[in-house]
């Protein structure tokens, strides 16, 4: 099961390295917000997976809702002549850093628990007498 994401990642890297796409400069803010929404969804999904709360439907709907809201804000900002990419990028960035700090704490807690159990088990195991 773990091979599917790894294969998809390698395939994505390969396709990205081979295929060259020229994006018009007018679409750059839209592409940036889609990438930010994807990274936010990835960090949030990783966090919920580590916490044991991952639901694929929540992950997908969250990604789509964040992407659509971000795209709407960029479109609205273009129409009003206001740069709304910056506030959207700040919000996505804050969410990603929050998720990454929670991921770090969860992984650190798991490592400490593992180290404690390993140390406790090695102390409880009587040594063989020669």
N, CA, C and O atoms as CSV, one atom per row, in Angstrom:
chain,resi,resn,atom,element,x,y,z
A,1,UNK,N,N,0.817,-1.198,0.000
A,1,UNK,CA,C,0.000,0.000,0.000
A,1,UNK,C,C,0.860,1.262,0.000
A,1,UNK,O,O,0.488,2.266,-0.608
A,2,UNK,N,N,1.997,1.218,0.671
A,2,UNK,CA,C,2.885,2.379,0.711
A,2,UNK,C,C,3.559,2.609,-0.636
A,2,UNK,O,O,4.045,3.707,-0.909
A,3,UNK,N,N,3.591,1.582,-1.477
A,3,UNK,CA,C,4.242,1.720,-2.778
A,3,UNK,C,C,3.468,2.625,-3.730
A,3,UNK,O,O,4.070,3.250,-4.604
A,4,UNK,N,N,2.166,2.708,-3.582
A,4,UNK,CA,C,1.359,3.521,-4.493
A,4,UNK,C,C,1.768,4.994,-4.430
A,4,UNK,O,O,2.026,5.584,-5.480
A,5,UNK,N,N,1.841,5.620,-3.240
A,5,UNK,CA,C,2.274,7.022,-3.214
A,5,UNK,C,C,3.714,7.210,-3.682
A,5,UNK,O,O,4.029,8.217,-4.316
A,6,UNK,N,N,4.582,6.263,-3.381
A,6,UNK,CA,C,5.977,6.386,-3.800
A,6,UNK,C,C,6.081,6.314,-5.320
A,6,UNK,O,O,6.803,7.100,-5.934
A,7,UNK,N,N,5.361,5.371,-5.927
A,7,UNK,CA,C,5.362,5.254,-7.388
A,7,UNK,C,C,4.756,6.507,-8.017
A,7,UNK,O,O,5.268,7.010,-9.017
A,8,UNK,N,N,3.667,7.011,-7.435
A,8,UNK,CA,C,3.037,8.225,-7.959
A,8,UNK,C,C,3.982,9.418,-7.856
A,8,UNK,O,O,4.047,10.240,-8.770
A,9,UNK,N,N,4.711,9.514,-6.751
A,9,UNK,CA,C,5.673,10.604,-6.584
A,9,UNK,C,C,6.777,10.517,-7.627
A,9,UNK,O,O,7.112,11.518,-8.261
A,10,UNK,N,N,7.345,9.330,-7.811
A,10,UNK,CA,C,8.411,9.159,-8.798
A,10,UNK,C,C,7.907,9.432,-10.211
A,10,UNK,O,O,8.606,10.049,-11.015
A,11,UNK,N,N,6.694,8.971,-10.512
A,11,UNK,CA,C,6.108,9.225,-11.822
A,11,UNK,C,C,5.875,10.722,-12.033
A,11,UNK,O,O,6.127,11.245,-13.118
A,12,UNK,N,N,5.397,11.403,-11.000
A,12,UNK,CA,C,5.186,12.849,-11.087
A,12,UNK,C,C,6.479,13.611,-11.300
A,12,UNK,O,O,6.520,14.562,-12.081
A,13,UNK,N,N,7.539,13.200,-10.607
A,13,UNK,CA,C,8.844,13.842,-10.791
A,13,UNK,C,C,9.350,13.613,-12.207
A,13,UNK,O,O,9.877,14.529,-12.838
A,14,UNK,N,N,9.190,12.388,-12.707
A,14,UNK,CA,C,9.630,12.065,-14.064
A,14,UNK,C,C,8.864,12.889,-15.101
A,14,UNK,O,O,9.467,13.466,-16.006
A,15,UNK,N,N,7.545,12.942,-14.971
A,15,UNK,CA,C,6.738,13.712,-15.922
A,15,UNK,C,C,7.097,15.193,-15.835
A,15,UNK,O,O,7.204,15.870,-16.857
A,16,UNK,N,N,7.282,15.696,-14.610
A,16,UNK,CA,C,7.647,17.102,-14.443
A,16,UNK,C,C,9.001,17.441,-15.028
A,16,UNK,O,O,9.209,18.559,-15.499
A,17,UNK,N,N,9.927,16.490,-15.006
A,17,UNK,CA,C,11.257,16.732,-15.565
A,17,UNK,C,C,11.253,16.661,-17.086
A,17,UNK,O,O,12.050,17.335,-17.738
A,18,UNK,N,N,10.369,15.855,-17.657
A,18,UNK,CA,C,10.356,15.648,-19.105
A,18,UNK,C,C,9.466,16.668,-19.818
A,18,UNK,O,O,9.855,17.209,-20.854
A,19,UNK,N,N,8.299,16.929,-19.283
A,19,UNK,CA,C,7.327,17.801,-19.943
A,19,UNK,C,C,7.603,19.257,-19.562
A,19,UNK,O,O,7.703,19.590,-18.381
A,20,UNK,N,N,7.724,20.105,-20.558
A,20,UNK,CA,C,7.933,21.532,-20.332
A,20,UNK,C,C,6.633,22.255,-20.669
A,20,UNK,O,O,6.121,22.150,-21.783
A,21,UNK,N,N,6.110,22.984,-19.697
A,21,UNK,CA,C,4.869,23.724,-19.893
A,21,UNK,C,C,5.168,25.207,-19.704
A,21,UNK,O,O,5.667,25.622,-18.659
A,22,UNK,N,N,4.858,25.995,-20.721
A,22,UNK,CA,C,5.017,27.445,-20.618
A,22,UNK,C,C,3.697,28.030,-20.143
A,22,UNK,O,O,2.674,27.936,-20.821
A,23,UNK,N,N,3.745,28.633,-18.971
A,23,UNK,CA,C,2.550,29.213,-18.368
A,23,UNK,C,C,2.567,30.719,-18.613
A,23,UNK,O,O,3.539,31.389,-18.263
A,24,UNK,N,N,1.507,31.257,-19.208
A,24,UNK,CA,C,1.468,32.716,-19.391
A,24,UNK,C,C,1.558,33.424,-18.036
A,24,UNK,O,O,1.047,32.930,-17.031
A,25,UNK,N,N,2.202,34.569,-18.024
A,25,UNK,CA,C,2.437,35.297,-16.781
A,25,UNK,C,C,1.121,35.674,-16.087
A,25,UNK,O,O,1.088,35.827,-14.866
A,26,UNK,N,N,0.055,35.821,-16.850
A,26,UNK,CA,C,-1.233,36.178,-16.252
A,26,UNK,C,C,-1.764,35.065,-15.353
A,26,UNK,O,O,-2.542,35.327,-14.435
A,27,UNK,N,N,-1.349,33.828,-15.610
A,27,UNK,CA,C,-1.832,32.702,-14.810
A,27,UNK,C,C,-0.909,32.354,-13.646
A,27,UNK,O,O,-1.213,31.449,-12.869
A,28,UNK,N,N,0.204,33.054,-13.517
A,28,UNK,CA,C,1.168,32.745,-12.456
A,28,UNK,C,C,0.566,32.837,-11.053
A,28,UNK,O,O,0.816,31.947,-10.241
A,29,UNK,N,N,-0.216,33.872,-10.731
A,29,UNK,CA,C,-0.809,33.907,-9.385
A,29,UNK,C,C,-1.767,32.745,-9.131
A,29,UNK,O,O,-1.846,32.227,-8.017
A,30,UNK,N,N,-2.490,32.344,-10.169
A,30,UNK,CA,C,-3.421,31.229,-10.023
A,30,UNK,C,C,-2.669,29.915,-9.791
A,30,UNK,O,O,-3.066,29.099,-8.960
A,31,UNK,N,N,-1.585,29.726,-10.536
A,31,UNK,CA,C,-0.770,28.520,-10.339
A,31,UNK,C,C,-0.152,28.520,-8.948
A,31,UNK,O,O,-0.079,27.477,-8.299
A,32,UNK,N,N,0.291,29.682,-8.491
A,32,UNK,CA,C,0.900,29.773,-7.161
A,32,UNK,C,C,-0.098,29.393,-6.074
A,32,UNK,O,O,0.255,28.686,-5.131
A,33,UNK,N,N,-1.326,29.848,-6.194
A,33,UNK,CA,C,-2.318,29.556,-5.152
A,33,UNK,C,C,-2.722,28.088,-5.204
A,33,UNK,O,O,-3.010,27.498,-4.163
A,34,UNK,N,N,-2.750,27.488,-6.388
A,34,UNK,CA,C,-3.051,26.056,-6.488
A,34,UNK,C,C,-1.938,25.244,-5.829
A,34,UNK,O,O,-2.211,24.273,-5.124
A,35,UNK,N,N,-0.689,25.638,-6.058
A,35,UNK,CA,C,0.439,24.936,-5.429
A,35,UNK,C,C,0.391,25.101,-3.917
A,35,UNK,O,O,0.612,24.140,-3.180
A,36,UNK,N,N,0.103,26.318,-3.448
A,36,UNK,CA,C,0.005,26.555,-1.999
A,36,UNK,C,C,-1.129,25.730,-1.392
A,36,UNK,O,O,-0.967,25.164,-0.310
A,37,UNK,N,N,-2.268,25.654,-2.069
A,37,UNK,CA,C,-3.387,24.855,-1.562
A,37,UNK,C,C,-3.014,23.379,-1.528
A,37,UNK,O,O,-3.386,22.668,-0.594
A,38,UNK,N,N,-2.285,22.914,-2.533
A,38,UNK,CA,C,-1.843,21.521,-2.548
A,38,UNK,C,C,-0.887,21.208,-1.415
A,38,UNK,O,O,-1.011,20.168,-0.767
A,39,UNK,N,N,0.071,22.099,-1.168
A,39,UNK,CA,C,1.010,21.888,-0.062
A,39,UNK,C,C,0.302,21.953,1.290
A,39,UNK,O,O,0.634,21.209,2.213
A,40,UNK,N,N,-0.681,22.854,1.394
A,40,UNK,CA,C,-1.465,22.936,2.630
A,40,UNK,C,C,-2.253,21.651,2.851
A,40,UNK,O,O,-2.293,21.126,3.964
A,41,UNK,N,N,-2.880,21.144,1.791
A,41,UNK,CA,C,-3.634,19.892,1.912
A,41,UNK,C,C,-2.707,18.733,2.249
A,41,UNK,O,O,-3.062,17.869,3.051
A,42,UNK,N,N,-1.535,18.706,1.650
A,42,UNK,CA,C,-0.566,17.645,1.930
A,42,UNK,C,C,-0.109,17.681,3.387
A,42,UNK,O,O,-0.046,16.642,4.044
A,43,UNK,N,N,0.206,18.862,3.887
A,43,UNK,CA,C,0.640,18.948,5.288
A,43,UNK,C,C,-0.511,18.639,6.238
A,43,UNK,O,O,-0.305,17.986,7.261
A,44,UNK,N,N,-1.719,19.096,5.917
A,44,UNK,CA,C,-2.877,18.783,6.761
A,44,UNK,C,C,-3.237,17.311,6.721
A,44,UNK,O,O,-3.596,16.728,7.743
A,45,UNK,N,N,-3.142,16.706,5.539
A,45,UNK,CA,C,-3.409,15.273,5.430
A,45,UNK,C,C,-2.386,14.440,6.170
A,45,UNK,O,O,-2.728,13.444,6.807
A,46,UNK,N,N,-1.125,14.847,6.087
A,46,UNK,CA,C,-0.072,14.134,6.824
A,46,UNK,C,C,-0.292,14.248,8.325
A,46,UNK,O,O,-0.119,13.281,9.067
A,47,UNK,N,N,-0.673,15.438,8.759
A,47,UNK,CA,C,-0.948,15.645,10.188
A,47,UNK,C,C,-2.090,14.749,10.655
A,47,UNK,O,O,-1.969,14.062,11.670
A,48,UNK,N,N,-3.193,14.755,9.918
A,48,UNK,CA,C,-4.337,13.946,10.341
A,48,UNK,C,C,-4.028,12.455,10.258
A,48,UNK,O,O,-4.543,11.673,11.057
A,49,UNK,N,N,-3.196,12.055,9.304
A,49,UNK,CA,C,-2.801,10.650,9.208
A,49,UNK,C,C,-1.996,10.236,10.434
A,49,UNK,O,O,-2.225,9.167,11.000
A,50,UNK,N,N,-1.058,11.080,10.843
A,50,UNK,CA,C,-0.248,10.772,12.023
A,50,UNK,C,C,-1.081,10.779,13.303
A,50,UNK,O,O,-0.786,10.044,14.246
A,51,UNK,N,N,-2.116,11.610,13.333
A,51,UNK,CA,C,-2.989,11.670,14.505
A,51,UNK,C,C,-4.066,10.591,14.477
A,51,UNK,O,O,-4.824,10.446,15.436
A,52,UNK,N,N,-4.137,9.833,13.382
A,52,UNK,CA,C,-5.128,8.769,13.263
A,52,UNK,C,C,-6.523,9.266,12.940
A,52,UNK,O,O,-7.505,8.579,13.224
A,53,UNK,N,N,-6.629,10.457,12.348
A,53,UNK,CA,C,-7.931,11.056,12.046
A,53,UNK,C,C,-8.163,11.238,10.543
A,53,UNK,O,O,-9.101,11.933,10.153
A,54,UNK,N,N,-7.337,10.635,9.701
A,54,UNK,CA,C,-7.401,10.881,8.261
A,54,UNK,C,C,-8.667,10.301,7.655
A,54,UNK,O,O,-8.995,9.135,7.872
A,55,UNK,N,N,-9.374,11.125,6.895
A,55,UNK,CA,C,-10.529,10.707,6.107
A,55,UNK,C,C,-10.323,11.227,4.682
A,55,UNK,O,O,-10.173,12.432,4.479
A,56,UNK,N,N,-10.315,10.331,3.703
A,56,UNK,CA,C,-10.055,10.770,2.324
A,56,UNK,C,C,-11.036,11.827,1.828
A,56,UNK,O,O,-10.643,12.742,1.104
A,57,UNK,N,N,-12.302,11.712,2.206
A,57,UNK,CA,C,-13.282,12.695,1.738
A,57,UNK,C,C,-13.001,14.077,2.317
A,57,UNK,O,O,-13.142,15.082,1.620
A,58,UNK,N,N,-12.609,14.132,3.575
A,58,UNK,CA,C,-12.271,15.418,4.196
A,58,UNK,C,C,-11.034,16.005,3.520
A,58,UNK,O,O,-10.971,17.207,3.264
A,59,UNK,N,N,-10.058,15.156,3.236
A,59,UNK,CA,C,-8.832,15.599,2.567
A,59,UNK,C,C,-9.155,16.192,1.198
A,59,UNK,O,O,-8.709,17.293,0.873
A,60,UNK,N,N,-9.925,15.468,0.405
A,60,UNK,CA,C,-10.236,15.914,-0.952
A,60,UNK,C,C,-11.107,17.167,-0.956
A,60,UNK,O,O,-10.835,18.108,-1.702
A,61,UNK,N,N,-12.147,17.187,-0.131
A,61,UNK,CA,C,-13.015,18.364,-0.101
A,61,UNK,C,C,-12.279,19.578,0.456
A,61,UNK,O,O,-12.521,20.701,0.015
A,62,UNK,N,N,-11.387,19.365,1.416
A,62,UNK,CA,C,-10.592,20.475,1.936
A,62,UNK,C,C,-9.674,21.049,0.873
A,62,UNK,O,O,-9.551,22.266,0.740
A,63,UNK,N,N,-9.029,20.167,0.114
A,63,UNK,CA,C,-8.160,20.630,-0.969
A,63,UNK,C,C,-8.960,21.412,-2.005
A,63,UNK,O,O,-8.551,22.495,-2.423
A,64,UNK,N,N,-10.104,20.862,-2.418
A,64,UNK,CA,C,-10.911,21.541,-3.436
A,64,UNK,C,C,-11.460,22.865,-2.929
A,64,UNK,O,O,-11.435,23.861,-3.653
A,65,UNK,N,N,-11.956,22.892,-1.696
A,65,UNK,CA,C,-12.511,24.127,-1.141
A,65,UNK,C,C,-11.428,25.198,-1.006
A,65,UNK,O,O,-11.652,26.354,-1.363
A,66,UNK,N,N,-10.262,24.820,-0.496
A,66,UNK,CA,C,-9.170,25.791,-0.356
A,66,UNK,C,C,-8.708,26.302,-1.713
A,66,UNK,O,O,-8.436,27.492,-1.875
A,67,UNK,N,N,-8.620,25.406,-2.682
A,67,UNK,CA,C,-8.193,25.813,-4.018
A,67,UNK,C,C,-9.202,26.766,-4.644
A,67,UNK,O,O,-8.829,27.810,-5.178
A,68,UNK,N,N,-10.475,26.407,-4.578
A,68,UNK,CA,C,-11.503,27.264,-5.178
A,68,UNK,C,C,-11.595,28.614,-4.480
A,68,UNK,O,O,-11.744,29.640,-5.144
A,69,UNK,N,N,-11.510,28.631,-3.154
A,69,UNK,CA,C,-11.552,29.899,-2.431
A,69,UNK,C,C,-10.333,30.752,-2.773
A,69,UNK,O,O,-10.458,31.960,-2.979
A,70,UNK,N,N,-9.164,30.135,-2.834
A,70,UNK,CA,C,-7.959,30.872,-3.207
A,70,UNK,C,C,-8.048,31.437,-4.615
A,70,UNK,O,O,-7.690,32.590,-4.852
A,71,UNK,N,N,-8.528,30.621,-5.548
A,71,UNK,CA,C,-8.677,31.092,-6.926
A,71,UNK,C,C,-9.698,32.226,-7.014
A,71,UNK,O,O,-9.505,33.187,-7.759
A,72,UNK,N,N,-10.780,32.107,-6.251
A,72,UNK,CA,C,-11.784,33.172,-6.230
A,72,UNK,C,C,-11.189,34.471,-5.692
A,72,UNK,O,O,-11.444,35.545,-6.236
A,73,UNK,N,N,-10.396,34.373,-4.624
A,73,UNK,CA,C,-9.781,35.578,-4.062
A,73,UNK,C,C,-8.827,36.231,-5.056
A,73,UNK,O,O,-8.794,37.457,-5.169
A,74,UNK,N,N,-8.054,35.428,-5.775
A,74,UNK,CA,C,-7.139,35.980,-6.778
A,74,UNK,C,C,-7.935,36.652,-7.894
A,74,UNK,O,O,-7.600,37.755,-8.328
A,75,UNK,N,N,-8.984,35.985,-8.353
A,75,UNK,CA,C,-9.834,36.543,-9.412
A,75,UNK,C,C,-10.490,37.843,-8.952
A,75,UNK,O,O,-10.527,38.823,-9.696
A,76,UNK,N,N,-11.004,37.848,-7.726
A,76,UNK,CA,C,-11.641,39.043,-7.177
A,76,UNK,C,C,-10.624,40.171,-7.042
A,76,UNK,O,O,-10.915,41.322,-7.369
A,77,UNK,N,N,-9.441,39.838,-6.564
A,77,UNK,CA,C,-8.393,40.851,-6.443
A,77,UNK,C,C,-7.996,41.433,-7.785
A,77,UNK,O,O,-7.758,42.636,-7.896
A,78,UNK,N,N,-7.923,40.587,-8.813
A,78,UNK,CA,C,-7.623,41.088,-10.162
A,78,UNK,C,C,-8.714,42.045,-10.632
A,78,UNK,O,O,-8.426,43.080,-11.233
A,79,UNK,N,N,-9.964,41.691,-10.356
A,79,UNK,CA,C,-11.081,42.544,-10.765
A,79,UNK,C,C,-11.106,43.872,-10.025
A,79,UNK,O,O,-11.470,44.900,-10.598
A,80,UNK,N,N,-10.722,43.854,-8.756
A,80,UNK,CA,C,-10.729,45.077,-7.950
A,80,UNK,C,C,-9.427,45.859,-8.041
A,80,UNK,O,O,-9.349,47.000,-7.586
A,81,UNK,N,N,-8.411,45.247,-8.627
A,81,UNK,CA,C,-7.113,45.904,-8.710
A,81,UNK,C,C,-6.337,45.838,-7.406
A,81,UNK,O,O,-5.485,46.687,-7.140
A,82,UNK,N,N,-6.631,44.825,-6.588
A,82,UNK,CA,C,-5.974,44.651,-5.289
A,82,UNK,C,C,-5.249,43.309,-5.310
A,82,UNK,O,O,-5.795,42.308,-5.772
A,83,UNK,N,N,-4.027,43.296,-4.811
A,83,UNK,CA,C,-3.247,42.055,-4.783
A,83,UNK,C,C,-3.684,41.208,-3.591
A,83,UNK,O,O,-3.216,41.418,-2.472
A,84,UNK,N,N,-4.574,40.259,-3.829
A,84,UNK,CA,C,-5.036,39.376,-2.759
A,84,UNK,C,C,-4.251,38.074,-2.707
A,84,UNK,O,O,-4.567,37.193,-1.908
A,85,UNK,N,N,-3.229,37.941,-3.549
A,85,UNK,CA,C,-2.377,36.755,-3.488
A,85,UNK,C,C,-1.580,36.741,-2.192
A,85,UNK,O,O,-1.392,35.685,-1.588
A,86,UNK,N,N,-1.116,37.900,-1.767
A,86,UNK,CA,C,-0.288,37.967,-0.560
A,86,UNK,C,C,-1.036,37.497,0.684
A,86,UNK,O,O,-0.508,36.657,1.413
A,87,UNK,N,N,-2.245,38.002,0.964
A,87,UNK,CA,C,-2.945,37.490,2.151
A,87,UNK,C,C,-3.257,35.996,2.058
A,87,UNK,O,O,-3.171,35.278,3.054
A,88,UNK,N,N,-3.616,35.533,0.867
A,88,UNK,CA,C,-3.902,34.104,0.707
A,88,UNK,C,C,-2.643,33.282,0.949
A,88,UNK,O,O,-2.702,32.236,1.596
A,89,UNK,N,N,-1.511,33.743,0.440
A,89,UNK,CA,C,-0.247,33.030,0.652
A,89,UNK,C,C,0.144,33.038,2.122
A,89,UNK,O,O,0.682,32.051,2.622
A,90,UNK,N,N,-0.117,34.131,2.818
A,90,UNK,CA,C,0.184,34.202,4.251
A,90,UNK,C,C,-0.659,33.199,5.022
A,90,UNK,O,O,-0.146,32.496,5.892
A,91,UNK,N,N,-1.946,33.128,4.709
A,91,UNK,CA,C,-2.833,32.185,5.411
A,91,UNK,C,C,-2.411,30.748,5.140
A,91,UNK,O,O,-2.308,29.947,6.069
A,92,UNK,N,N,-2.168,30.414,3.878
A,92,UNK,CA,C,-1.725,29.049,3.558
A,92,UNK,C,C,-0.385,28.743,4.228
A,92,UNK,O,O,-0.179,27.640,4.733
A,93,UNK,N,N,0.522,29.715,4.231
A,93,UNK,CA,C,1.815,29.515,4.878
A,93,UNK,C,C,1.676,29.283,6.375
A,93,UNK,O,O,2.340,28.407,6.931
A,94,UNK,N,N,0.821,30.058,7.031
A,94,UNK,CA,C,0.604,29.865,8.472
A,94,UNK,C,C,0.031,28.484,8.754
A,94,UNK,O,O,0.444,27.813,9.700
A,95,UNK,N,N,-0.917,28.066,7.934
A,95,UNK,CA,C,-1.512,26.739,8.133
A,95,UNK,C,C,-0.481,25.635,7.935
A,95,UNK,O,O,-0.459,24.660,8.686
A,96,UNK,N,N,0.376,25.788,6.920
A,96,UNK,CA,C,1.396,24.767,6.677
A,96,UNK,C,C,2.387,24.692,7.832
A,96,UNK,O,O,2.750,23.597,8.263
A,97,UNK,N,N,2.829,25.841,8.340
A,97,UNK,CA,C,3.768,25.830,9.460
A,97,UNK,C,C,3.122,25.273,10.724
A,97,UNK,O,O,3.783,24.591,11.506
A,98,UNK,N,N,1.837,25.558,10.929
A,98,UNK,CA,C,1.128,24.981,12.079
A,98,UNK,C,C,1.068,23.468,11.949
A,98,UNK,O,O,1.359,22.747,12.903
A,99,UNK,N,N,0.692,22.986,10.770
A,99,UNK,CA,C,0.632,21.538,10.553
A,99,UNK,C,C,2.005,20.894,10.717
A,99,UNK,O,O,2.120,19.826,11.318
A,100,UNK,N,N,3.038,21.531,10.191
A,100,UNK,CA,C,4.382,20.965,10.309
A,100,UNK,C,C,4.864,20.941,11.756
A,100,UNK,O,O,5.584,20.024,12.151
A,101,UNK,N,N,4.478,21.936,12.550
A,101,UNK,CA,C,4.884,21.908,13.961
A,101,UNK,C,C,4.162,20.795,14.709
A,101,UNK,O,O,4.749,20.162,15.587
A,102,UNK,N,N,2.899,20.547,14.375
A,102,UNK,CA,C,2.170,19.435,15.003
A,102,UNK,C,C,2.771,18.104,14.559
A,102,UNK,O,O,2.934,17.199,15.377
A,103,UNK,N,N,3.100,17.972,13.276
A,103,UNK,CA,C,3.734,16.745,12.771
A,103,UNK,C,C,5.045,16.494,13.506
A,103,UNK,O,O,5.327,15.367,13.913
A,104,UNK,N,N,5.842,17.542,13.676
A,104,UNK,CA,C,7.113,17.407,14.394
A,104,UNK,C,C,6.887,16.932,15.826
A,104,UNK,O,O,7.596,16.046,16.302
A,105,UNK,N,N,5.903,17.514,16.518
A,105,UNK,CA,C,5.629,17.105,17.898
A,105,UNK,C,C,5.140,15.667,17.973
A,105,UNK,O,O,5.542,14.927,18.871
A,106,UNK,N,N,4.281,15.260,17.044
A,106,UNK,CA,C,3.776,13.881,17.043
A,106,UNK,C,C,4.922,12.907,16.800
A,106,UNK,O,O,5.041,11.904,17.503
A,107,UNK,N,N,5.764,13.193,15.811
A,107,UNK,CA,C,6.893,12.302,15.523
A,107,UNK,C,C,7.886,12.268,16.676
A,107,UNK,O,O,8.426,11.209,16.999
A,108,UNK,N,N,8.130,13.411,17.297
A,108,UNK,CA,C,9.039,13.452,18.442
A,108,UNK,C,C,8.479,12.649,19.610
A,108,UNK,O,O,9.211,11.918,20.277
A,109,UNK,N,N,7.177,12.788,19.856
A,109,UNK,CA,C,6.535,12.022,20.933
A,109,UNK,C,C,6.616,10.524,20.651
A,109,UNK,O,O,6.879,9.736,21.559
A,110,UNK,N,N,6.392,10.127,19.400
A,110,UNK,CA,C,6.496,8.706,19.047
A,110,UNK,C,C,7.919,8.193,19.232
A,110,UNK,O,O,8.124,7.081,19.719
A,111,UNK,N,N,8.893,8.997,18.846
A,111,UNK,CA,C,10.288,8.594,19.004
A,111,UNK,C,C,10.642,8.455,20.477
A,111,UNK,O,O,11.300,7.491,20.869
A,112,UNK,N,N,10.211,9.414,21.299
A,112,UNK,CA,C,10.496,9.338,22.736
A,112,UNK,C,C,9.827,8.122,23.364
A,112,UNK,O,O,10.437,7.437,24.186
A,113,UNK,N,N,8.574,7.845,22.985
A,113,UNK,CA,C,7.887,6.658,23.505
A,113,UNK,C,C,8.611,5.385,23.088
A,113,UNK,O,O,8.783,4.472,23.894
A,114,UNK,N,N,9.033,5.325,21.833
A,114,UNK,CA,C,9.755,4.154,21.338
A,114,UNK,C,C,11.067,3.974,22.094
A,114,UNK,O,O,11.412,2.864,22.499
A,115,UNK,N,N,11.797,5.075,22.282
A,115,UNK,CA,C,13.075,4.999,23.006
A,115,UNK,C,C,12.865,4.557,24.445
A,115,UNK,O,O,13.639,3.758,24.973
A,116,UNK,N,N,11.811,5.079,25.086
A,116,UNK,CA,C,11.521,4.706,26.469
A,116,UNK,C,C,11.177,3.224,26.568
A,116,UNK,O,O,11.670,2.527,27.454
A,117,UNK,N,N,10.327,2.739,25.655
A,117,UNK,CA,C,9.941,1.320,25.684
A,117,UNK,C,C,11.143,0.421,25.419
A,117,UNK,O,O,11.302,-0.617,26.062
A,118,UNK,N,N,11.980,0.820,24.479
A,118,UNK,CA,C,13.161,0.019,24.165
A,118,UNK,C,C,14.121,-0.028,25.357
A,118,UNK,O,O,14.681,-1.080,25.664
A,119,UNK,N,N,14.305,1.092,26.013
A,119,UNK,CA,C,15.183,1.134,27.182
A,119,UNK,C,C,14.590,0.307,28.315
A,119,UNK,O,O,15.305,-0.441,28.981
A,120,UNK,N,N,13.275,0.442,28.537
A,120,UNK,CA,C,12.604,-0.308,29.595
A,120,UNK,C,C,12.679,-1.803,29.327
A,120,UNK,O,O,12.942,-2.586,30.240
A,121,UNK,N,N,12.449,-2.202,28.081
A,121,UNK,CA,C,12.501,-3.625,27.734
A,121,UNK,C,C,13.908,-4.193,27.891
A,121,UNK,O,O,14.073,-5.342,28.301
A,122,UNK,N,N,14.912,-3.399,27.568
A,122,UNK,CA,C,16.282,-3.902,27.714
A,122,UNK,C,C,16.675,-4.011,29.186
A,122,UNK,O,O,17.488,-4.861,29.547
A,123,UNK,N,N,16.105,-3.159,30.037
A,123,UNK,CA,C,16.401,-3.238,31.468
A,123,UNK,C,C,15.669,-4.403,32.126
A,123,UNK,O,O,16.174,-4.993,33.081
A,124,UNK,N,N,14.474,-4.741,31.617
A,124,UNK,CA,C,13.689,-5.832,32.199
A,124,UNK,C,C,14.198,-7.199,31.783
A,124,UNK,O,O,13.973,-8.182,32.489
A,125,UNK,N,N,14.872,-7.278,30.665
A,125,UNK,CA,C,15.364,-8.559,30.172
A,125,UNK,C,C,16.580,-8.973,30.995
A,125,UNK,O,O,17.595,-8.276,30.998
A,126,UNK,N,N,16.480,-10.115,31.699
A,126,UNK,CA,C,17.638,-10.550,32.494
A,126,UNK,C,C,18.759,-11.000,31.561
A,126,UNK,O,O,18.529,-11.616,30.520
A,127,UNK,N,N,19.948,-10.677,31.965
A,127,UNK,CA,C,21.099,-11.060,31.158
A,127,UNK,C,C,21.440,-12.516,31.425
A,127,UNK,O,O,21.301,-13.009,32.544
A,128,UNK,N,N,21.883,-13.186,30.392
A,128,UNK,CA,C,22.239,-14.607,30.514
A,128,UNK,C,C,23.522,-14.741,31.327
A,128,UNK,O,O,24.474,-13.979,31.159
A,129,UNK,N,N,23.516,-15.723,32.204
A,129,UNK,CA,C,24.691,-15.974,33.036
A,129,UNK,C,C,25.549,-17.017,32.341
A,129,UNK,O,O,25.052,-18.074,31.952
A,130,UNK,N,N,26.825,-16.729,32.185
A,130,UNK,CA,C,27.721,-17.670,31.517
A,130,UNK,C,C,28.366,-18.578,32.510
A,130,UNK,O,O,29.158,-19.442,32.132
